Structure formats: structure tokens, C-alpha cells
Amino acid sequence: MANEVIKNKFSAMLAEKHSLSRLCVNREKLETSDLIGEVLTIEDCDIARDVMIDGEITTFSIYTFKEYPGRFLYGGTKLTAIAPDLIQIASDAGKRIDQLEVQIVLKSVKTKGNNSFTDVQFI
């Protein structure tokens, strides 16, 4: 279900403050499976820390990509591990994340135990 665009400025302010991330506000969620194999340019990322999901505290990342304006992706284990480094690199360089022009490709990988996970390859 698509997120409705918030037209009331006060509602938008509250949504930004109380959403998992500022990157989720007025954007639709992407599915990782729809992005496998595509070249993606990271536009921005954020980290949702200590979020209660299904009774467990977890931390995960949120990404936006140049190729998908108005959409966001919840990052899995690998993207979540990358997010703090990406944020730090941008800060150290005195740039916004989109100015780094970092491109990735998400790959679905199967383990010998037939489990699958999403790997991130940098271009």
C-alpha cells in the first residue's frame, strides 16, 4: 500500500519526528527482491536504532536511491553494516551522501545450507 502524501505541514512535521526515519516520510517502500541485479546510486541513508519489532529490539538501515525517487528501502544485514561507514565517509569528506556517487548492485546469494541473503557489491 502506498504512503499518502502528507499535505498538512504540521502532520508532516509530526510524521518526520515519529517515523522510523526521515527517509520514510512521503515515500513508498521498495522490496529488495525488486532491486536484485540493478545498478543503484545511493542517494541517502539513515539508521533506525533500537526499534521494537515482534518483541525484539533491532537496528536496521534505510536507503534511498537516485534511480527510485520517492521510494525507500529497509536495508538488511549487509546494508545496515555499511550505513555507519557511509555516513562517516560523507561526514569526513564534508559532503552529502548523494555527492559521493556510490553505486552498488544487490546480489541474492545462497549458502551451502540453502539459506539466502543479499550481498552488496560496489561498482
C-alpha positions in Angstrom: 0.0 0.0 0.0 1.4 3.4 -1.0 2.0 6.1 1.6 -0.3 9.1 1.1 1.5 12.4 0.6 1.1 14.4 3.8 -0.3 17.8 2.8 -0.8 19.4 6.3 2.6 20.9 7.3 2.0 20.1 11.0 1.2 16.5 10.2 4.4 16.3 8.0 6.4 17.7 11.0 5.0 15.0 13.3 5.5 12.2 10.7 9.1 13.2 10.3 9.7 13.2 14.0 7.9 9.9 14.8 8.6 7.8 11.7 11.4 5.2 11.8 13.4 7.6 9.6 13.1 10.9 7.9 13.7 8.9 4.7 10.4 7.1 5.1 8.2 10.3 5.1 6.2 10.8 1.9 7.9 7.8 0.3 6.8 4.3 -0.7 8.7 1.2 0.4 10.7 -0.8 -2.1 11.2 -4.5 -1.9 14.8 -5.8 -2.0 13.8 -8.6 -4.4 12.7 -5.9 -7.0 16.2 -4.4 -6.9 18.4 -7.5 -7.3 20.9 -7.1 -10.1 20.2 -3.4 -10.7 22.9 -0.7 -10.6 21.8 1.6 -7.8 23.2 5.0 -6.9 22.9 5.7 -3.1 21.2 9.0 -2.6 20.9 8.9 1.2 20.9 6.5 4.1 19.9 6.5 7.8 19.9 4.1 10.7 16.9 3.2 12.8 18.3 2.2 16.2 16.7 0.2 18.9 13.4 -0.3 17.2 11.0 -2.9 18.8 9.8 -5.4 16.1 7.9 -8.5 17.1 9.0 -8.1 20.7 12.7 -7.8 19.9 14.9 -4.7 19.8 16.6 -4.3 16.5 18.6 -1.8 14.4 18.4 -1.5 10.6 19.2 0.9 7.8 17.0 2.9 5.4 18.3 3.8 2.0 17.1 6.0 -0.9 18.4 5.6 -4.4 18.8 8.1 -7.3 17.1 5.7 -9.7 13.9 5.4 -7.5 12.8 8.9 -6.5 10.0 8.9 -3.9 10.9 5.4 -2.6 12.9 3.9 0.2 14.4 0.5 1.1 14.8 -1.1 4.5 18.4 -2.5 4.5 19.2 -6.0 5.5 22.2 -7.1 7.5 24.8 -6.1 4.9 23.4 -2.7 4.0 22.9 -2.0 7.7 26.6 -2.8 8.4 27.6 -0.4 5.6 25.4 2.5 6.6 27.5 3.9 9.5 30.6 3.8 7.4 28.9 5.6 4.5 27.6 8.2 6.9 31.1 8.7 8.4 32.8 8.9 5.0 30.4 11.6 3.8 30.9 13.5 7.1 34.7 13.2 6.9 34.6 14.4 3.3 32.3 17.3 4.2 29.7 16.1 1.6 26.2 14.8 1.4 25.9 11.1 0.7 24.5 11.7 -2.8 27.6 13.7 -3.7 29.8 10.6 -3.1 28.1 8.9 -6.1 28.5 5.5 -4.6 27.0 2.8 -6.8 26.1 -0.7 -5.7 24.5 -3.9 -7.1 22.4 -6.1 -4.8 23.0 -9.8 -5.3 21.0 -12.7 -4.0 23.4 -15.4 -2.6 22.6 -18.9 -1.5 24.7 -20.6 1.2 25.6 -24.3 1.2 22.8 -24.8 3.8 20.4 -23.4 1.2 19.8 -20.2 3.2 19.8 -17.0 1.2 21.0 -13.5 1.9 21.5 -10.2 0.0 25.1 -9.3 -0.7 26.2 -5.8 -1.7 28.7 -5.3 -4.5 30.3 -1.9 -5.0 30.9 -0.6 -8.5 
